[in-house]
Amino acid sequence: MTQYPPPNDYVPVTLDASNWEVLAPLYKGLLERPLSCAGCLESLLVDRSELDAAASESAASLYIDMTCHTDDESITSRYLDHVREVQPNLKEAGFQLDRRIVQSPYVDDLDKDRYGVLIRNMEADVNLFREENIPIQTKDTELGTKFDEICGAMSVEFQGEEYTMPQMGKFLLKDDRSIREGAWAASLNRRYHDHEAIDTIYDEMIEIRNRMALNADCEDFRDYMFKAMHRFDYTPADCESFHQGVEKVCVPLQHAGNRERKAALDVTSLRPWDLEVDAKGRTPLIPFKDDAELVTKTSGLFHRMDSGLGEMFDRLRGGGCLDLESRKGKAPGGYQYNRDRTRVPFIFMNAAGLQRDVETMIHEAGHAFHSMLSEDEPLLSYRHSPIEFAEVASMSMELLAHPFLDEFYSEEEANRARRQHLEGVVNSLCWIATIDAYQHWIYTHPNHDRDQRDIYWLELHARFGPDVDWSGYEAQRAKFWQKQLHLFGVPFYYIEYGIAQLGALQLWGQYRRDPEKALANYRKAMTLGGSRTLPELFKAAELRFDFGPGTMTLLMQDVQEALAELPA
């Protein structure tokens, strides 16, 4: 196994990349380096990549520490100091370098096949950059940190004990309906308690994001983000086609499943707290007792799937690569974070002993595999693929893991978990369409007020959501969008899950027919990182880059066939 960081004459291994005074001379050196040929430009790209990787890993470490300990003011302070003092300088230096590279007289002499995607992305970033947006982006990050602090402080008193929000999820699996309702209401009301503060943060985010877009001569923030996220290969109209496909294909399946659930539960009205419990009254799935067991069983699963994947997962078992337990003071959600210089991924989640934790673990491991498979790529930009394909790496793992879920369960329980996951795929596509359509409206109507925002949310929730009775919780339903972390921390990042899910379903279809070929296609495509366009990455894995109603119909047929093979 290669040791990282690799030798580099320009960037010292011991560089303190958290300190701008240390970084500044190195970036200045790159900006002033003489360039007399295409080879000189290539050398600049390699040295810049190593310097960017060092800076990126330093920022990653600070972010990871902050999300693991939102209740530690000193850690949060160090992170915010970096956001305010280092990141603006990095953005400015990055822009200056991008501009120097794309305007170099030697850029056209570079190998188009090797550098075409990189230069295309740089040109887009140069065209979008505005110095006046740097402090606005800093403010946006600070507001996101405030949101994380609010969510990290949330806990619920229930049945005489204190629980984190993720831990409350286990009560929604209880057969006793009154317990489910109590837990659901307690969690919902706890989040609603902070809705004014969260609305205030979001109001400010929308205002400054719109200003950022106008500064960059964009029509609106949607236009800005499509450019910033390098969405060269699809448009807002394609996203609307995805929404329509979900409405036409997935929503009826979701509603049909809920009608069956209502009948099985023998209730007159299906309520939000009825959606996760086993409809047949079976004991909740308990896949593991603690995070150590989760890691051990996940390792066993991947070793059975593919020895190479198993070995890659075992590289994460130690060395500060995993923080899995749910605890007070920890930010919500789950993520995999690349540490770009040492090439050692980090996985963060809030495990509460539920089947969804197994899915999250396998999902984030898929991201880690992607990172490790592309780790030998010298250029940092190419070690990161477009998110639409990065999520294929993770979502496909969730599906490919199905035959090996008996690591966690008996065969009967494993079948329940498989069914639960496939039904969840349908439901998740409906939720993805909801969140994506919401963001399109939010940022193309930047002067809306809070009431208008909530009204439109309710319209979308009715259009794409499950047909359940929210009576008595109308005010909370209007604020239900506040649970979606992406709206705050990574705006416009959500359609990627939908595009990727359709790619993952295709890879799963390959795996069902020919496991070896599917895994070979997975490795081949993931090794490319971000060195190819999005359609080319899909093609490398023998997947169609299409997310309209036609493709969705075919893939949902596959899901329905698989569900028919599983015991109800």
Secondary structure, DSSP 8 states (H G I E B T S, - for coil): ---SS---SSS-TT--TT-HHHHHHHHHHHHH----SHHHHHHHHHHHHHHHHHHHHHHHHHHHHHHH-TT-HHHHHHHHHHHHHTHHHHHHHHHHHHHHHHT-TTGGGS-HHHHHHHHHHHHHHHHH--GGGHHHHHHHHHHHHHHHHHHHT-EEEETTEEEETGGGGGGGG-S-HHHHHHHHHHHHHHHHHTHHHHHHHHHHHHHHHHHHHHHTT-SSHHHHHHHHTT--S--HHHHHHHHHHIIIIIHHHHHHHHHHHHHHHT-SS--GGGSSS-TT--------SSHHHHHHHHHHHHHHH-HHHHHHHHTTSSSS-EEEE--TTS-SS-EEE--TTTT--EEEEEE-SSHHHHHHHHHHHHHHHHHHHTTT-SSGGGGS--HHHHHHHHHHHHHHTGGGGGGTS-HHHHHHHHHHHHHHHHHHHHHHHHHHHHHHHHHHSTT--HHHHHHHHHHHHHHHS-----TT-HHHHHTGGGG-THHHHSTT-SHHHHHHHHHHHHHHHHHHH-HHHHHHHHHHHHHTTTSS-HHHHHHHTT-----SHHHHHHHHHHHHHHHHHS--
